[in-house]
């Protein structure tokens, strides 16, 4: 059980406190309820741009990193299609430094032309380096719009195109900040060896005066059910041919979400998984293969991806691939296979939650989904999954009419 306390400031900031007496370090994690899905289709990449802008200094603090480093701390952030998350890790005795820094940038980010230009350049360079000039880097730029036709998951977190970041005005940027980066749209988790009353005092000291904004109320277009197989082949300067089978799945709060996750583990978690053993070890069709779920809050994807061995065609792989899918549909997973995968899932989750930072992030995410305490019931939900559940979900999911396939053909190949 991960113990925590919850309280809320009058300005709407939700605060979770997780007491951890085992470490001299403390964590301040702030999750903002904004991601790439909250952008306009003609102005994408803003959530990710803000991940960078938030380190560009605030009105009272010209530079974010140095004060934290002087206090023995480190920080980072990440953006997804659903959320933006910032975290600071530092000695518990210096926690006020992190609270001071986070509150100042929540209250008054510095919108200077210089900061915008610097971070704009950083993001454009990242777009080029990681997405356009790296082997397989543009896979998500190509795959998302094939899968999603109306939902804003159809563009990647980096954005649809560089032009949107190049043309972002100061007015655009300020509007996005004022709409999303405020107490009512944030969840903060503090983890460390402290007392609740002290945490309440410090949070009130640094955050209570920040004006409340409006909670992000989404009304996003829902992606209609996919009813036909979609396939796209692109040719790129990559080392070897690659494939991405993408199956539509339910949203994060659906009762079957963990069933999808377990299904992906059975198919391609590691070297003992079905697809690795069959397609790599037994048939020698692929050099690697794995399966995973995207973890999206709205309707997500179960992805099976890998790379072909030399001399193997996409057609050869495709035939063997669908035979493996049929096996899951035709026969239930054995008790032995299910038990093995459940032990791995349980071990992995326990290992994941050993670090106070991971616990803090998980508490924030579960609070966003409805209740931080859901983290304490995940294990029993996994344990309740049956072979019948897996076969039922496979039968409606791992079928051709629910699949979008992206093939990446190496341009040097014959």
N, C-alpha and C positions, 0 to 999 in steps of 0.2 A: 504493500500500500504506500502510495506517495501522499503524505499528509500535507495539507495546505490550508491557509485561511484566505478568505476573500472579503474585500471591502471596496466601497465605491466612493469617489469624491463627488461633491455637488456638481462639478463641471462634467461629470459623466465618465471620468477615467476609471476603468476597472482595474483593480490591483489584486494580485495573488501573491501571497507570501508562503514560501516553502522553507521551513527551518531545516538546516543541515549542519549538524554539529561535528561532522567528520572532516571538514576542510577549513583552512584559514582564508580561503578565497570566497568571494561573493559574486553573484551574477545579477546584472540588471538586463532584462530582456523586454523589449517593447515591440509588440506586433501591431502594425497598422493594418486596418481592414481595407486595404487597397492593393490591387494587382493589375496586371495587364488587361484583365477582362473589364476594368472600369474605364478604359480609354475610349475615345472616339476613334472610329475606323480611319479617319483622315489625320489623326494625331496620335500615333502609337509610339510606344517606347518611353512614355513619360514616367511610368512607375519606376522603371529601371534607371532612367535619368535622375530621378529623385534619390534613388539609393546612393548615387554619387554626390549629388548636390548637398545632401544632408551632412557630408563630411567637409564641405567647403567653408565652414565657419558660420557663426550666428552673430547677431548684432553686438553682443557683449564679449564674444569669444572668437577672435579672428581665425583660430585654427583648432580643430577638434582633437587631433591625435596627441599633440605634445602634452597637454595637461594630464591626459590619461596615462601616458607612458611614464611621466614623472611620478605618478601615483602607483607605479608598478603594475599597470593594467594593459590590456589589449582589447581591441574591438573589431567587429566586422558586421556585415549585413548581407542579406540576400533578398532577391525579388523573385516571385513566381507569378503565374497567371492569376493567382488568388490573393496573395498577401505580400507585404513588405516587412521584413523582420530585422531589427537592429539589436546587437547585444554587446555588453561590456563585461569583462571578467577582470577583477582586481582584488587586492587584499581587502577583507571585510572592514578593516579599520579605516579604509579610504573610500568607503562606498559613497560618501557624499560627493566626491569628485564626479562620479558617474551620474548621479542624480542631477547635479548642477549642470553638467554638459547636456544631458538629454532634455532637461526642462527648458534650457535656453534655446535649443534648436527647435523644440516643439513650439515655443512661444514666438520666436523671432528669428527665423532663418535669414541669413544675409543674402538678399537678392541683389548682388552686384553684377554689373556687366562682365567683370573679369571672372568671377566665379562661374557664371553661366557659360562663358566661352571656354574656360579651362575644362569644365566637366563635359561640355558638349564634345570637345575634341577627344577626350578620353573615351567617351561612349562610342563615337564614330570609329575610332581606332579599334576598339574592342569588337565592334560589328564586323569590321574588315578582317581582323586577325582571327577571331574565333568562329565566325559564321561564313565568311566568303572565301578566305584564303587558307582554310584548314581542311584537310581531307574529311569528308562526311559532315562538315560544319553546317551546311545549309539543309541538312535533312529535315529539321523541324520547320524551316521556312517553306519547304516543299510539301511536307506531309500534312501539316495542320489544315491548310485550306482545302486539301482533298477530303479530309475527314469531316471538318466542320464547315457547313455552308452558311449558317446564320449566327451561331453563337460566337462571341468574341474570343473564344479559344482558337479561332481560325488564324490568329497571328501569334508569333512567339513573343516571349517576354522582352527580347531585345528590340522588338518592333517589326512592322511589316517591311519597311524600307528606310534606308539611311536618310532620305529626303525629309522624313517627318521630324527627325532630330535636328537636321540642318536648318529647318525652317521654324523651329520652336521659338516663339517670341517671349520676351520678359512677361508680357501680359498673360500669355498661355500658361507659363510656368507658375506665376503667382496664383492664378485661378485654380490650378490643380492642387497646389499646396493648401490654399485656404479651404478647399472642399474636403480634403482627406486627412491632413496631418494636424489633428487636434485631439484633445482628451476624449471626447465622446466617441471617437473612431479608433481608439487605441486600447490595448490590453497590456498591462505591465506585470511581469513576474519578477519578484526579488527572491533570490535564493541565497542562503548563507546562515552562519551561526549568529543569529540576532534574535531579539525579542520582538513580538508583534507590536507592542506599544511604541517601541522605538522606530520600527518601520513606518507605522502610521504617522508618527510625528515628522519624520524626515520627508515622507511623501507629501504630506500636507504643506510642509515648509517650502518645497520646491515646485509643486505642481498645482496646488489649490487655487492660485491666483490666475492661472492660464484660462482665458475665456473658453467656454464650451462652444463647440460647433455642432453641426447636425450629424446624426448617425447616418452612415452610408446605407441608404435604402435602395437596393438594386431591383431593377425590373428588366432583366436581360431576356432577349429572345431565346426561346428554348429550341434546341436542335431537334428536328423531327427524326423519327426512327429511320435508320438506314435500311433500305430494302433491296439494294443491289450491290454486287461486288464491284469495287472500284480498283483500278490498277493503273499505275503510272511508272514509266521507266525514264530515268534521267541518266545522262552520260557525263561523267566527271573525271578529272585527273586524280583518281584515287588508286591506292595500291592493289585493291582486289574488289571483286563484285560483292555488294552487300544487299541485304533484304530487310524490310521492316513490315511485318504483318501487324496491322492495327485493328483491334476489335473494340467496338463501342461497348461501354459498360455503364452501370448505374453510378449515381453520385455518391459522395463520401458518407452521407448519412443513411443510405439505403441499408436495410437489414442484411442484404447479401454482400455488402462491400468487402468484408473480411473473407467471404467465400471466394470472391474473385482473386483476392490477394493470395490465398492458399493455392488456388488453381494455378496461378502464375508460378508459384514456387515448385509445384509438382512438375510443371512443364520445363522450367529452365532456371532454377535457382542456382544450381552448382553442378559438379561433375557426376553426382548421383541422380540427377534429374532425368526425366524421360527423353527429352529431345536431345540432350547431350549424349546419352547412352546410345540412342538409336541413330540419330543423324550424323553424329561425329564418330563415335567409337565403332559402331557396328557397320554403318554404310559408308563412312568416310566422305560424306557430301560437304561438310562444313568444317572450317577451321575453328570457329567458335559460335556459340549460340546462347542466348539468355532470354528470360521472360520476366516482365515486371509490370506493375500497374503505375499509372501516372500520379495517383493520389489526389486527383483534382477534386475540388469541392463540388462542382457541378459534374454533369455526366462526363466521365473520364475514359481512359483507354487502357486496354490490356495489350501490351506490345510484345511481340516475339521478333527479335532481331539477331542477325549474325552475319558471318561472311562465308562465301563459298570457297571451297578448295579449288585449286587450279584445275582447269579442264572440266569442271562441273558446270552445267547450264542451269539457268533459272527454272527451266521446265522440269529438269530432273529433280531439283529440290522441291518444287511445288507439288509434284506427284507424291513424293515421300511425306511431305509436310501434312497434306490433307489426310493421308492414311493414319498418321499419328493422332490427328484431331478426331477422326472417326473412332479410334480405339477408346478415347475418353467418353464418347457418346454411347458406345455400344456396351461397355462393361464398366461396372463400378470400380473405383479405386479400392484396392485391398486394404484390410485393417492394418496390415504390416506397413504398407507404404504410407498410409495416413498417419500412423503413429510415429514413424520416422520423421515425417515432415513437421509434425506438431512439436516434436522435441527440438528440432532446429529453430522453429519459429519462437518457441518459448525461451530458448537459450539466447537467441539473437536479441529479443526484446529486453530480457533482463540485463544483458551486457550493454545495450543501448542506453538504458536508464541508470547506469551507474554514475555517469557524469552529471553534476548538478546543472550544467548548462543545458544538456539534453532534456533533463526533467523540466527545467524552466520553459524551454521552447515547446515541449509537448503539452504542458499545462496551458500555456497561452493558446495553442492551436485548438485544444479540446474546448477551452472556454469560448473561443470564437464559434466553434461548431455547436455550442449549446450549453455545455457544462464541463468544466475542467475535470470533474470527478469521473468522467467517462474513461479516462486513462486507467483508472483502477479496476475497470470491468472488462478491459480488452482481452485479457488472458482467458477469462471464463467464456467469453464469446467465441474465441478461437477454439477452445476445448469442446464447445457444443456443436461444432461443424461436423456433419456426417458425410459418408460416402454418397448418400442420396442427394445431399445438398450440392455436392461438387458435380455430380452427373446432371442434375437439374439445371444448374447455372451454365455448365458447359453446353448443354443441348440448345440453349437459347442464345448463346454468345459465340461459341467457337464454330460458327457456320459461315459459309461463303458470302451469303447476302448481308452479313454484318461486318464484313472485312474490307479494309482498304489496304492495298499492298503498294509499297513504294520500293522499286528496285533501283539500286545505284550501280550502273555499269561502268567498269573501268575503261576509260577511253582508249587505253593502249591495247586492250584485249582484242583478239581477232573476232 
